[in-house]
Amino acid sequence: RNIYSESLGMVLASPKPHRSETILPNDVIPIIDLKGERCEVIKLIVKASEEFGFFKVINHGILDETIDKMEEAGFSFFAKPMNQKKLSSPAYGSKNIGFNGDIGEVEYLLLNANTSSIAQISKTISIHDPHSNFRYRVSEYTEAVKEVACEILELMAEGLGVPDRKVFSSLIKDIESDSILRLNHYPPTLVKDKDKSHSNNVGFGEHSDPQILTILRSNDVSGLQISLQHGLWIPINPDPSALCVNVGDVLQVMTNGRFVSVRHRAMTNSNKSRMSMAYFGAPPLNASIVAPPVLVTPHRPSLFRQFTWADYKKATYSLRLGDTRIQLFRANMS
């Protein structure tokens, strides 16, 4: 079954929108209060991860000030002249997505979510803006969103009946974690018809996220869409008070197919600038990706062969954004 989210860390792009595609109502998307009754929260997270591979969380514990400062730093960076932004290459990119000819109406800043990497890129970004506090703002936001990701992953493990509830979160907490923070900026796309509030341009093409879990925050501008079936799209209403959570390919493998890696895309807006901040929780490169024994039974044998995150990352870079990578690692069922 196919499904979708928004923004990769490493990415690859999708075919042109299919003429027969349909936009569905968006009132089916689960919104989960993390401060709710624990057993109920766990049940809702597992159900949403199985049915959609996507849900929103509210009362997530990240201070508004932390989010606002990170968003301000992001918009400030993208407002710089192009020659200044290019000084941050290869962390900064525009139009090109990945290495295989995929393009989108997007510019981005891609940061390894570790202290030394953030410090290094911050030096370049702060050359023309020494008072921006970019390093502090990014570090504070990244640490906060990582905590939310780990909390959700531990609730997921508990809900699946895995004895070690840290089996997923420990991969993100590992000092060698390959997690990244990606800021995607979609400038307004002017359209001739003034009655249209949205353009139909694809800002970031259809894909699934290869990592474990994505935590996404965007400003109050629409654009994100998920797909539960080929050609059927559900627009996600922007909600600054909520975080969007996407199941990634690695988590689909580690839950032995119980959870689904959601397929998604981002559309441009005709008159407003949209920026998304995506934290991609990923394992260390040498980590083995395999489902815990409790999730592999005679009635549900392992759907995927064991591999490392480095193996999967290599496959991701070798394909295009819209390609399905996870099928390459299916177990031999013969």
Buried (B, 14 or more C-beta within 10 A) or exposed (E): EBBBBBBBBBBBBBEEBEEEEEEBEBEEBBBBBBEEEEEEBBBBBBBBBBBBBBBBBBEBEBEEEBBEBBBEBBBBBBEBEEEBBEEBEEBBBBEBBBEBEBBBBBBBBBBBBBEEBBEBBBEBBBEEBEEBBBBEBBBBBBEBBBBBBBBBBBBBBBBBEBEEBBBBBBBBBBEEBBBBBBBBBBBBBEBEEEEEEBBEBBBBBBBBBBBBBBBBBBBEBBBBBBBBEEEBBBBBEBBEEBBBBBBBBBBBBBBBBBBBBBBBBBBBBBBBBBBBBBBBBBBBBEBEBBBBEBBBEEEEEBBBEEBBBBBBBEBBBBBBBBBEBBEBBEEEEE
